Amino acid sequence: MKGWMILLVVLLLLALLMMVRVGALVSYGAEGISVKIRLGQIWITILPQKKKDPNKQTGKKQKEKEEKKEKKEKKEKKPASEETERPASEKPAPQPDGSAEQASPIQGQLPAASEEEQKKEDAKKKEDAKKKKGGLPVALMDLIHIAIDAVGQIFSHLQIDTLEVEYTIAGMNDPAGAAMQYGMLNAGGGAIVPLLENTFYRVKQRQIRAEVDFMTTTPLIWVCLGLSIRIGQLFAIAFRLGWAFLKAYRRKQEGKKHGTEASHQ
């Protein structure tokens, strides 16, 4: 009974884990870009990074400088007489005068050896160029279909948690042009919403609006996009793509076998 209970607990934990949503939240505004990663109810900020205290950095740098100075002083305090007090047995023996003459024939052989190595490298490059052959078009098409299917499955399971777009049109210099731009943006926003609803799994919260400010000369925009997907859905997509890839690989191997058999005949 204990074994069955442990198994049921493990299955329940796995089921709960598969229901957890992971995603990201990206926003842009006056303070710049903000990026957060979501794991269930836990949020991790990627951008902007936390600013480090300058006082701590200066203190660390001063400590490093002091340690370097102490090391240099210790090295300089070492007596130079250690090298002069070496016994005669440890001192290197003087080389005979004919050493330079003996090295001359070896140096003369170096260019010939380098030429032989260059010839070998050129021969290897030619062989590698001959070995390069094109792959089967069927295999490439299979990979393209798998990639397109992967993108479609991911988008069909992605949920838009938040979509906020606020655009402020500057209408001080050209009020008539700002009014026309306001109408075009409202019409475009109304057309984008059905497209998003058909592409993604669900649009949970959305707010797209534009307004005209006749007292400013600079337009402003605020964008916030939050996407999420369940861990179980990610595993299901990965399993389907892996199965499709295995099928494509088998087709490729069968095509190679048929090609070799035809060449032998």
Buried (B, 14 or more C-beta within 10 A) or exposed (E): EEEEEEEEEEEEEEEEEBEBBBBBBBBBEEEEEBBBEBEEEEEEEEEEEEEEEEEEEEEEEEEEEEEEEEEEEEEEEEEEEEEEEEEEEEEEEEEEEEEEEEEEEEEEEEEEEEEEEEEEEEEEEEEEEEEEEEEEEEBEEBBEEBEEBBEEBBEEBBBBBBBBBBBBBBBEEEEEEBEEBBEEBEEEBEEBEEEBEEEBBEBEEBEBEBEBBEEBEEBBEEBBBBBBBBBBBBEBBEEBBEEBBEEBEEBBEEBEEEEEEEEEE
